[in-house]
Amino acid sequence: MKKNKRNIFYYWVCDDSLNTGEGILGKKFVNHFIKKNNCIVKKIKIKKKFLFNYKYISPIIGIIYLWYFFLKKKKIIYVNFLPLWNTLIFLLLPPNTKLGPITGGAYFDRSNYINFFIRKYIFYIFYKLSEYIILYRFNNIIFSTDLLKKNLKEKTIKKSTFNFVLENIEIKKKKNFKEKVLLIYNRNHKNKKYLLLERVIEKFLSLGFKVEIIGDKLNLKYVKNYGYISHKKVIKLLKKVSYSVISNENIYSMFAIDCLNNGVKLLVDNNKYNSIKFYKEHFIKYSTILKLDNLIIK
């Protein structure tokens, strides 16, 4: 009696690095897809490196490769980069392509009027165009978060799954001692800002904490900058730290998920705190910390 053959899928991933949020999310999706569909996946590899193998060029290269495999009647997956505003990707992908998590934010920095106008109004137009294309060309739509839900039609919402990032939460009860350390992932990005950050840092320093920064350097006294380090080293740091800070743009970023999994409490803007739906007990308002005269680590 012949055994049933497992389906084989060929997938394109723009970023599979374990040192970036996009890469980690893509890896998690591939593993999730294999488990859910009991299938075999094969990564599409490029023999020669492209000079412009960049996140805005790589998707186009991936689409060309996916068409090649589609015309050979192979099952295909597009993993990332997949923001909802990039209508061109959804329009050009072959029919029946399985889509990785669709990404996108809803927080826009108002200090730069041009940036705010583009992201608030121009992006919205592309959101609606992409939604229309997705609705009629693809099935099993997955969104990494629910930040874009308010921009979608009810018909699209019913056809979609949201908050894929929460599939990766495995909060463990930590028995090891946590040091008095505040670790911050800093990104010099218009929409990835932390309100009151300097005041929070000063408060933690006054409470006898060490403040450590990963990512873009923060030029403040008495803080230690690690720069960009591997995901493995980030996890090693998180095992010893007590608190971290998250931006308003995405409170369930891959870094935030790593923090939750390692028992790190997350500081968040007061207004954003009220909108938290999941794992709220692991979040703390900025104002709560700023009012403290002492901070005891349990």
Backbone hydrogen bonds, N-H to C=O, Kabsch-Sander energy under -0.5 kcal/mol:
donor,donor_aa,acceptor,acceptor_aa,energy
9,F,40,I,-3.0
10,Y,75,K,-2.8
11,Y,9,F,-0.5
11,Y,42,K,-2.3
12,W,77,I,-2.4
14,C,80,N,-2.3
20,T,17,S,-0.7
24,I,20,T,-2.5
25,L,21,G,-2.5
26,G,22,E,-2.1
27,K,23,G,-2.3
28,K,24,I,-2.4
29,F,25,L,-2.1
30,V,26,G,-2.3
31,N,27,K,-2.2
32,H,28,K,-2.3
33,F,29,F,-2.9
34,I,30,V,-2.3
35,K,31,N,-2.1
36,K,32,H,-2.6
37,N,33,F,-2.3
38,N,34,I,-1.4
39,C,34,I,-0.9
40,I,7,N,-3.0
42,K,9,F,-2.8
44,I,11,Y,-2.7
45,K,43,K,-0.6
47,K,45,K,-0.5
53,N,50,F,-1.3
54,Y,52,F,-2.6
57,I,54,Y,-1.7
58,S,54,Y,-4.2
60,I,57,I,-0.8
61,I,57,I,-1.7
62,G,58,S,-2.8
63,I,59,P,-2.4
64,I,60,I,-1.8
65,Y,61,I,-2.1
66,L,62,G,-2.7
67,W,63,I,-2.1
68,Y,64,I,-1.6
69,F,65,Y,-2.0
70,F,66,L,-2.6
71,L,67,W,-2.6
72,K,68,Y,-0.8
73,K,70,F,-2.0
74,K,69,F,-2.3
75,K,8,I,-0.7
77,I,10,Y,-2.2
78,Y,98,K,-2.9
79,V,12,W,-2.8
79,V,77,I,-0.5
84,L,103,T,-2.3
86,N,83,P,-1.5
87,T,85,W,-2.0
89,I,86,N,-1.0
90,F,86,N,-1.0
91,L,87,T,-2.0
92,L,88,L,-2.3
93,L,89,I,-1.9
96,N,137,R,-0.8
97,T,94,P,-1.2
98,K,76,I,-2.3
100,G,78,Y,-2.6
102,I,142,I,-3.0
103,T,82,L,-2.3
106,A,249,E,-0.6
108,F,106,A,-0.5
113,Y,111,S,-0.7
116,F,112,N,-2.6
117,F,113,Y,-2.9
118,I,114,I,-2.5
119,R,115,N,-2.3
120,K,116,F,-2.6
121,Y,117,F,-2.5
122,I,117,F,-1.2
123,F,118,I,-2.9
125,I,121,Y,-1.3
126,F,122,I,-1.6
127,Y,123,F,-2.6
128,K,124,Y,-2.1
129,L,125,I,-1.9
130,S,126,F,-2.9
131,E,127,Y,-2.5
132,Y,128,K,-2.1
133,I,129,L,-1.9
134,I,130,S,-3.1
135,L,131,E,-2.7
136,Y,132,Y,-1.1
137,R,133,I,-1.3
138,F,134,I,-2.2
141,I,159,K,-1.1
143,F,161,T,-3.0
144,S,102,I,-2.6
149,K,146,D,-1.2
151,N,148,L,-1.8
152,L,149,K,-1.6
157,I,153,K,-2.3
158,K,154,E,-2.3
159,K,155,K,-0.8
160,S,157,I,-1.3
161,T,141,I,-2.5
164,F,143,F,-2.0
165,V,144,S,-2.2
166,L,163,N,-1.2
167,E,164,F,-2.1
168,N,165,V,-1.8
169,I,166,L,-1.3
170,E,168,N,-0.6
172,K,261,N,-1.0
174,K,172,K,-0.8
179,E,240,K,-2.6
181,V,179,E,-2.1
182,L,210,K,-2.9
183,L,181,V,-0.6
183,L,243,Y,-2.5
184,I,212,E,-2.6
185,Y,245,V,-0.5
186,N,184,I,-0.8
186,N,214,I,-2.7
189,H,187,R,-2.1
192,K,189,H,-1.4
195,L,193,K,-0.6
197,L,194,Y,-1.3
200,V,196,L,-2.3
201,I,197,L,-2.6
202,E,198,E,-2.5
203,K,199,R,-2.0
204,F,200,V,-2.5
205,L,201,I,-2.5
206,S,202,E,-2.0
207,L,203,K,-1.2
208,G,205,L,-1.5
209,F,204,F,-2.5
210,K,180,K,-2.5
211,V,222,Y,-0.6
212,E,182,L,-2.8
212,E,210,K,-0.5
213,I,224,K,-3.6
214,I,184,I,-2.8
215,G,227,G,-2.2
216,D,186,N,-2.5
219,N,217,K,-0.6
220,L,218,L,-2.0
223,V,220,L,-1.0
224,K,211,V,-2.4
225,N,223,V,-0.5
226,Y,213,I,-3.4
226,Y,224,K,-0.5
227,G,213,I,-0.6
229,I,227,G,-0.6
234,V,230,S,-1.9
235,I,231,H,-2.4
236,K,232,K,-1.7
237,L,233,K,-2.1
238,L,234,V,-2.5
239,K,235,I,-1.3
240,K,237,L,-1.7
241,V,237,L,-1.2
242,S,181,V,-1.9
243,Y,181,V,-1.7
244,S,265,K,-2.2
245,V,183,L,-0.6
246,I,267,L,-2.1
248,N,193,K,-1.0
253,S,250,N,-1.0
257,I,253,S,-2.3
258,D,254,M,-2.1
259,C,255,F,-2.1
260,L,256,A,-2.6
261,N,257,I,-2.6
262,N,258,D,-1.1
262,N,259,C,-0.6
263,G,260,L,-1.6
264,V,259,C,-2.7
265,K,242,S,-2.3
266,L,282,H,-2.5
267,L,244,S,-3.0
268,V,284,I,-2.5
273,Y,269,D,-2.1
274,N,270,N,-0.9
275,S,272,K,-1.4
276,I,273,Y,-1.4
282,H,279,Y,-2.0
283,F,280,K,-1.9
284,I,266,L,-2.9
286,Y,268,V,-1.6
289,I,285,K,-1.2
290,L,286,Y,-2.4
291,K,287,S,-1.3
292,L,289,I,-1.3
298,K,296,I,-0.6
